[in-house]
Amino acid sequence: MISIPSGKGMTAGVAGMGRSGAAASRLLASLGYSVVGFDSSMEAAKPEHVSRLITGVPSAGDINQLSMMVLSPGVPPDSEICRMCRDKGVPLAAEVELAWAATSADILAVTGSNGKTTTVIWASQVLGSDSRFHGAKAAGNVGYAFSDAVLDNPDCPVFVLELSSYQLEMIQDLKASAAVFLNLTPDHLARHGTMEAYGDAKARIFMNQNKDDTSILNLDDPGLERFKKDAGGKVMLFSAEKPVEHGAWVDSEGYLTLSISSRSTRVIHKDRLPLPGRHNLSNALAVVCLCAACGMNPEGIGEALPRFRGVAHRLENLGEHRGVQWINDSKSTNVDSLKVALESMSRKVILLAGGQEKESDYSVLSSLLREKTCRIILFGSGGEALQKQWMNTVPEVVVNNLEEAVEKALEVAAAGDIVLLSPGCASFDQYRNFEERGEDFREIVGGIQ
């Protein structure tokens, strides 16, 4: 990523007209660029700050006019538009790197297959409780594009970024003073091809760190062991299972404990954490490490951790309707996030799952489904595929969409039951994103008479 020159009299391209692309266009326009938008979809809408939108396959002339091309996360580096830019010598930049170059704020970053959003928002709120970091903002893949966050918060002292593998595979210079790699489970293999390539993309979160920075990894995930060598900063580890010399862990009495230079200090008892489940215990330990890396003391971290109330669409309790409890876990978009949701349930649930299935083995959940569900209602384009993988688990039915799934759940549910929406699949067959799916579920449930 080159430093951003004044855009006066210059034209920049932005590929992908979704949330990140619109935000990048806004930032470029604020710097004086004339912005040309590109999108492979003929149905793409032109964002406010785009002067001209080109849909479908661009011409060589469309590319020649550009001083740079900014890529939305959904545009893969081997796409035709990227190839054309390379052939014409047009520099490519990820949207997150454009935003990074436009701010002087400190950067913390989080990646992993699951738990990113919870960890990022939790960390930003804990940091914000310290006067030195008042105004800390969560941005990136949390649903708030980094380019928008930079423009909206010019005085922000620190941004806590959720970075996906799609965002990380195109960065060149972006550097985080503290970076976390939470976990690694199969996901996005249609784009990355192999687990090794997927992991390597995520490990780029450490690529520009130096000895003054902090690299944080989950000791409980054996798949992350190989990435310790990629850590350019001081390594901190976190573990819910064993003590660590430098990082955060849970002691024999259940206290989250911070160890720095062999000195251990209790932070908070795990029973005081506001979110249930072992996965959230791991997320909390990652937050402890991030905040400690920024210089917060254990007492301040321990006071702020319990104030967090969770993330929309992630095991979000929608309350009771017709005597049935409804839980919105629309953010569950892969096998492992569905596994985490089921493991957090204290009794059997009616599961609503489906959407656009991924190239994953869903049958690994069969025994857990027998243990944690009493009925499964499948919906969306992947419903029948999931039914084949989950044959002979518990009674299943396939419907067309989420509204029909809720109707079917109401038919079979009794007072006191729990209905859990945890799709385990992408949302793109019927929705723009998991947030829209979750909002639809919330609206449907809210309308139950």
Secondary structure, 3 states (H helix, E strand, C coil): CCCCCCCCCCEEEEECCCHHHHHHHHHHHHCCCEEEEEECCCCCCCCCCCCEEEECCCCHHHHHCCCEEEECCCCCCCCHHHHHHHHHCCCEEEHHHHHHHCCCCEEEEEECCCCHHHHHHHHHHHHHCCHHHCCCEEEECCCECHHHHHHHCCCCCEEEEECCHHHHCCCCCCCCCEEEECCCCCCCHHHHCCHHHHHHHHHHHHCCCCCCCEEEEECCCHHHHHHHHHCCCEEEEEECCCCCCCEEEECCCCEEEEEECCEEEEEEEHHHCCCCCHHHHHHHHHHHHHHHHCCCCHHHHHHHHHHCCCCCCCCEEEEEECCEEEEECCCCCCHHHHHHHHHCCCCCEEEEEECECCCCCHHHHHHHHHHHEEEEEEECCCHHHHHHHCCCCCCEEECCCHHHHHHHHHHHCCCCCEEEECCCCECCCCCCCHHHHHHHHHHHHHCCC
